[in-house]
Amino acid sequence: MKTFPLLPLLAVAALAGCDRAPTVRDICQASPELCADLNTSGWCRHDRAAIVHARYQFGLTNDVAHKFEELVKLESYVDCMSHVSQMVSKSGRKTLEQERSHFYLKSLDALEALQQETRDHSDPALSLYHWSRFNDEAALGRFLDAESQGQLHGIRLKRLAGLFFSESHPDKARDYLLDVVEADPEAAEQDSELLLQLGYVLSKLKQRETAYLFTYLGQPKQAPASPEALARHLGLAHTKVEQLVQRAEELADQMEAGRLPRAQLNL
């Protein structure tokens, strides 16, 4: 995707004293090319906004991280538009149904075009994407080469690496996931999926007590396992439960305050 000449004008306007970032409407008015293949109605608006902003940011920075963001959001948008396109208009308006189908097909075209465009890219996040979606062994090789050379940077990519290595190299997974938590402990304390994944890899490494802390904090609030059941699951003595729950609650307080006490946790 080329860099659109009107994008820098929006950036300059923001730096010149505007008190807000450009909205989707701002971007689409200045650079309609970024939005032409997306619906303008209320359907799937969150995914649509994310796609527009990813395209806008790529145009400003030429950072391929925004290509990855666009791919992921396009997938979500395609799924959303697929459901929308199957809806029957209560008013009986065929034009509305045709419009939905039109933008669903346009979204498929956009996703397939971007997948083709990024297929051979050396970026590790894009490489991991193509391996995970298409079992592309060449892409996997590029990702592993980048990882072996210490080229995995950024929170999103480290989180993906943590997931990728969870089974084969849980020690690597632990380190990547801890980097993610440490980058923003306050946000991580609210991220159940991240906490549970970290608890899982710690349990694989036999760091059971620390695994208990993160797993305890990551449980769904609506239906958590009992503290005793969680201890049994991790092979911990029931006599330790009270102390572990207290430590988990202390860890939550520290994370909410923006700290991850790695030394205290033997991490």
N, C-alpha and C positions, 0 to 999 in steps of 0.2 A: 504494500500500500504506500503510495507516495505521500510526501509531506505537503499538506495543502497550504498555499501561500497566505490564506486569511487567518490561519491559526495564530501566528505571532502577534497579530493585531489584538486578539483577545487577551493574550498574555500581557502585552504592553498596557492595555487598558486596566487590567487588574493591578499591575504594579504602579500605575499612575494615580491610584487613590481610590479605586473602587473598594467597597468594604465587603465584597463577596466574590466567591469563585464563580466562573461562568456557569449558568444553568444549561440544561439540555436545550432549552429554547434558544438561548444565546448562541450556543455552538451550532445548532442546526440552521439558524438564520444566517450566521456568518459563513458556514461551510456546509451547505446542504448535501454535498457529496457524502458526508459522514453518516447521514441519516436516511438517504434515499431508499434504502432497501428495508427500512424498519417501519412498522405501522405507526400512525400518528394518533390512534385512538387510545383508550385507556387500558387495552389488553397488555399484559406482561410488562407493565411500565417500569418495574424495578430492574428487570434484566435489560430492557431497552436502554434505560439511563446508564447502566453500568457499561454497556457496549459503546455507547456514544462517548462516554468519558474515557474509556480505554483507547479508543481511536484518537480522540483529542490529545491525550497525553503522549501517545506514540508520535503524533505529528509534532509536538513540541520538543520531545526529548530524543526521539529515535531509539528509545530503550525498548528492547524486545520483551522485557517483562510485561509490557502492556499488550503485546501480541498474545502472550500466554493468557493474560486476564481476559482478553477478547474471546479467545477460543473457549475458555471455560464458561463464560457468560453466554456465548452464542449457543453452546450446547443446552444450557438451561432455557434459553429463549426459544430454541427449536422445540424443546419438549413442551413448553408452555403453549406455544402457538399451535402445536399439534392438537392439544386438547381444545383450544379455542376454535380451531377450524372445523371441529366435529360438532360444535354447538349448532342447534337449529334455532333460527331467529323466531322469536314468539310473534313478531309482527308480520312474519311471512315475507320479509324483504329479501329477495334473492341477491340483491346487490351487496348487502351486508355479509351474507355467507360467502359470496365470491371474493369480497375484499379480504376476509379472514383467510381463505384458501390461498389467495394470491400472496399474502405476506408470509404465510407458512412456507410456501415453496421458495419465496425469496430468501427466507432465513436458512433453508437447507442449502441453497446455492451459495450463500455467504459463508456458511460453515465449511462446506466442501472446498470452496476456493481458498479459504485461509488454511485449511489443513494441507492442501496441495502446496501452497506458498511456503509453509514452514516445515515441510516434510524433511528436508535435508539440512535444516539449520543446526549449527553447532551449539547453540545455547542449551545448557543442561536441562533447564525446565522444559523447553520445547522438545528436547530429545526424550525426556522421561514421558512426556505426554504422548508422543507418537509410539513409544514402546507399549505404554499401558493401553492405548486404544487400538493399535493395529499389530501388536506383537512384532514390531519392527526391530529386528536384532541389531541392525546397524545403528539405529537410534540408541538402543541400550548400550552399545559399545561406546558411543560418544558420551553418554551420561557417566558411565563408569570411569572413563578416561578423565573426564573433568573432575570427578570426585576424588580420584587417586592423586590428582595434582592440586587439591585443595581449592578448587574453583567454585565451590558451592557457597554462594553468598546470598544474603537476604532471607528474611523470615519465612516467606512463602516456600522458597526452595528448600530450606533446611527442614521445614515441616514435612514436605514431600519426601525428602531423603529419610527422615525419621520413620515414616510409614514404609518406605521401600525396604529399608534394612531391618525392620522389626524381627523378621524370622531368620534371615541369613546371618546378620551381624548385629545382634541386639546391643553390643557395646557402642557401635557407631550410632545406632538409632537413639540410644540414651543421650549421647553427647549432642546430637543435632536437636533433639527435642528439648533438652535442657537449655540450649542456646535460645530456642524460641521462648521458653518460659522466662528466662532471665532478661530477655529484651523488653518484656512488659509484664512483670509479675501480676500487676493488678488486673489486667485483661485476662491473663492466663487463669487466674483463680476462678473466673466465670466461664471458662471454656471446658466444658465437661469432656468433649471428645479428646482434646489435647491431654488432659489430666489422666483419663482412662488409658490412653495409648502409652503415656509415660509409665503409669503403673504397671501396664502389661510387660513392657520391655524390662523394667526393673525386676519383676517377678521371674522373668526368664533368666536374668543374671543372678538369681538367688538373693537379691537384695530385698528380702521379703518385708521387713519392717518399713523401709522407705516406700516400697510398692504399696503397702497398706495405706500410708498417709495420702498419697496422690489418688489412689483408687477410692478411698473414703470420700475425698473432696470432689471427685468427679462423678459420683453416683447421681442418677436423676433424683431431684428433690422430691418428686411426687411418689416414687416407690423405691426407696433405697433398700438395700439388703441390711439386715441387722448387723451391728458391729461384730457380734459373735459369729455370724455366718460368714462374714468377710474374712475373719481371722481363720476360720476352718478352711476356707477356700485357698488361702495362701499358706496353709500349713503352720500357723502360729498358735501358740498356747493361749487358751482362753484367759489365763491369768494376766496376760499382757494387754487385754482389750482396753481396759480403762485408761491405762497409760498411753496407749496408741491413739485413742480418740482425743485425749487431751493434747497430745503432740500435733495431731492433725488440725485441731482447732487453732492452736498456736501458729502453725504454718499458714493457715488461711489468713490470720491477722497480719502476719508478716508480709504475705503476698499482697494483701489489700493496701499495705503501706508502701508497696513498691520494692520489696526486698525478697530475694531468694537466698536463704542461708545455706549455700552449698557445703561449706565446711562442716557446719553443724549436722548436715544430713549425710556426711561422708560421700559427697558427690564431687 
